[in-house]
């Protein structure tokens, strides 16, 4: 088990990015959250199986059809930072 924090830049707010990320994460069995940041980015915290996190990381580079992802920054996170389930904020 591991965890990662992603900061996703581009046209990622107001295009169902968070909800689509939640669907992907739940399907992969991940815990965490997707929240809008004041600067226009979306923060995604994902915890769970390493392979599932990698699959989500690949998906985040494109996002849903209406999004336009320009950049994804990834940093390590602590597994205990993620709450149960996958929340939106």
N, C-alpha and C positions, 0 to 999 in steps of 0.2 A: 504494500500500500504506500502511496505517496500523494503529494499534493502540489499543485502549481497555480500561480496567479498569472492571468493574462490581461493585458491592457490593449484593447482593440480600438484602433483609430480609423476614421473615414466617415462615411455616411452609415452610421450604425445606431443612431437614435431615431425613433419614430418610424422604423421599418420592420418591426416585429423581431428584431435581432435577439433581444433578451428572451422572449417567449420561445423562439425557435431554438435558442441555445439550451433552454430548459428542457425542451422535448428531446434534443440530442443527448443531453447529459443523463436524463432519466432512462432513456433507452439503453445507455451504456452502463447503467448502474452506478453513476457517480453522485457524490454529495457536493454541496457548495452553494454558490449563488451567482447571479448575473445582475449587476446594478449599473444604472446610468451615473456617470460622473458629471460634475458641473462644467468640465472643460469639453464635453461632447464625446468623450470616450466611453466605452463600456468596460467595466472590470468584471472578469470571470474568475471565480475561485473554484477549482475542481479537485476533489479528493477521491481516491479509490485505486483501482487496478491500474498499473503503469500503462498497459496496452490501451485501456479505455481512455486514459488521459491523452495519449498520443493520437488516438482517433479523433477525439474532440479538438485537439490542437490543429489537426489537419483541416477539420471542418471550419474552425474559426477563421482560417485564412481566406475563406470565401463567404461564409455566412449564408443567410437566406437569399433568394433571388433578388429582392428589392434593396439589399445592402450593397455597399461599395467599400470593401475593406481595403485600406491603404497600408496599414501596418499592424503587426501583432507583436507586442513585447511580452516576454515570458520570464518569470522569476520563480524561484522555489518558494514554497509555502509550507507551513506546518500542517500536518493532517488534522490536528485538533482545532484549526481555524474554521473548518467547515462544519456547519451544523448538520443535523439529520435532514435528509431530503435535499431538494434543490430549490432555493427560494429566489424570488425576484425582488428588486428594490429600486 
